[in-house]
Amino acid sequence: MAEKQIIAVVGATGAQGGGLARAILADRGGSFAVRAITRNPDSEKAQALRAAGAEVVRGDADDPSTLGRAFAGVHGAFLLTNFWEHLSPERELTQARNMAQAVKTAGVQHVIWSTLEDTRKWVPLEDNRMPTLMGKYKVPHFDAKGEADEIFRELGVPTTFLLTSFYWDNLIYFGSGPQRGPDGGLAITFPMDDKPLPSIAVEDIGKSAYGIFKRGREFVNKTVGIAGEHITGADMAAALTRALGQEVRYHSVSPEVYRSFGFPGADDLGNMFQFKRDFNDYFCGARNLEFSRSLNPQMQTFDQWLAKHKEEIPLPAETVGR
Ligand SMILES: NC(=O)c1ccc[n+]([C@@H]2O[C@H](COP(=O)([O-])OP(=O)(O)OC[C@H]3O[C@@H](n4cnc5c(N)ncnc54)[C@H](OP(=O)(O)O)[C@@H]3O)[C@@H](O)[C@H]2O)c1
């Protein structure tokens, strides 16, 4: 059998990259092998990847001196930055530049950059319908990723720009799950009115990235968007009600109210949802469902994701009447 081509996966110990690493490892007869890039090759997750058959190599997107070895000899690379670890768009940009330069130097044939829109192309800074944040962003964790697209283009890196979607896993890990209202009932809260939210099981982002690598050069220098469903808050609440066996309502608030919730990143997320609501036709159109399923035929629906994960969604305890 021909030797397998190596795909270096940044974020292999995390959600998006983990899905890709598992997809490659599961396809034993396939033509790719995984190199998991991590800052900590001794972590439990890195060791589990090694045990499952991945090569594990130390690499830190903050430290260019580690990246030559990380990308040496690989055919492809999946690259991401993790805004939520540091909340700094500037640091995301620096990390993206470090990785783009390293894959260019290493002569990597196909890079997938996990990106999002630079919303300032739709809502310039002087547009006051949403506040400017950190001096020069509208949606900092989107804008820096979109801005970084240009770094890959300028360096001439053969890149597929992968527009991802809101993870349903946020209901488990990111505080987006049902909360109790003043009446004690459960509700999910988004500032989306009745507009559909492109969303996805995070595992399916990695599987879709694998589909892109398998299709060779077809999507090089192209932007592709993926989602499992375009689902309204009301339909999400109805699906949660069915899955959990207790009523979950959809509480639609204004972006202003959402921004004022005060948790770290609330203003960034309030602007993000406002962008998704106000440019909904564009946003959904960029994440075509049929196309997404063509990359990943196992793409889950929200109901299917719930059937697997409903027990993991933390539910606040019932308040006992005083
Ligand atoms: N939540 C959502 O709905 C959503 C939707 C679309 C996009 N996103 C974006 O997804 C990104 C996070 O991805 P995720 O959810 O897969 O993250 P995650 O599960 O929190 O894992 C983060 C991964 O990034 C790696 N990493 C972080 N800093 C690194 C560095 N300096 N060098 C090398 N590797 C580094 C970590 O590896 P080690 O710790 O092993 O080094 C880890 O594998 C965020 O930027 C977010 O904006 C999120």
The ligand as a Gaussian input file, in Angstrom:
#p B3LYP/6-31G(d) Opt

LIG

0 1
 N      -18.061000      27.482000      20.310000
 C      -18.521000      27.688000      19.083000
 O      -19.725000      27.617000      18.817000
 C      -17.567000      28.003000      17.974000
 C      -18.069000      28.040000      16.669000
 C      -17.193000      28.340000      15.624000
 C      -15.858000      28.608000      15.897000
 N      -15.399000      28.573000      17.189000
 C      -13.972000      28.863000      17.429000
 O      -13.323000      27.652000      17.755000
 C      -12.082000      27.986000      18.371000
 C      -11.768000      26.954000      19.413000
 O      -11.727000      25.675000      18.830000
 P      -12.155000      24.391000      19.676000
 O      -13.558000      24.577000      20.152000
 O      -11.818000      23.199000      18.891000
 O      -11.188000      24.562000      20.952000
 P      -10.986000      23.686000      22.258000
 O      -11.789000      22.430000      22.232000
 O      -11.093000      24.612000      23.421000
 O       -9.445000      23.288000      22.119000
 C       -8.459000      24.251000      21.859000
 C       -7.370000      23.572000      21.064000
 O       -6.467000      24.552000      20.587000
 C       -5.148000      24.135000      20.841000
 N       -4.334000      25.333000      21.050000
 C       -4.687000      26.447000      21.726000
 N       -3.671000      27.332000      21.716000
 C       -2.665000      26.756000      21.023000
 C       -1.355000      27.172000      20.670000
 N       -0.854000      28.363000      21.066000
 N       -0.599000      26.346000      19.934000
 C       -1.071000      25.131000      19.549000
 N       -2.296000      24.679000      19.845000
 C       -3.080000      25.487000      20.580000
 C       -5.242000      23.285000      22.093000
 O       -4.177000      22.362000      22.097000
 P       -3.220000      22.056000      23.370000
 O       -3.880000      22.647000      24.580000
 O       -3.133000      20.550000      23.397000
 O       -1.924000      22.710000      23.023000
 C       -6.580000      22.583000      21.908000
 O       -6.439000      21.398000      21.163000
 C      -12.250000      29.385000      18.960000
 O      -11.338000      30.273000      18.352000
 C      -13.694000      29.764000      18.609000
 O      -13.836000      31.125000      18.276000
 C      -16.221000      28.246000      18.215000

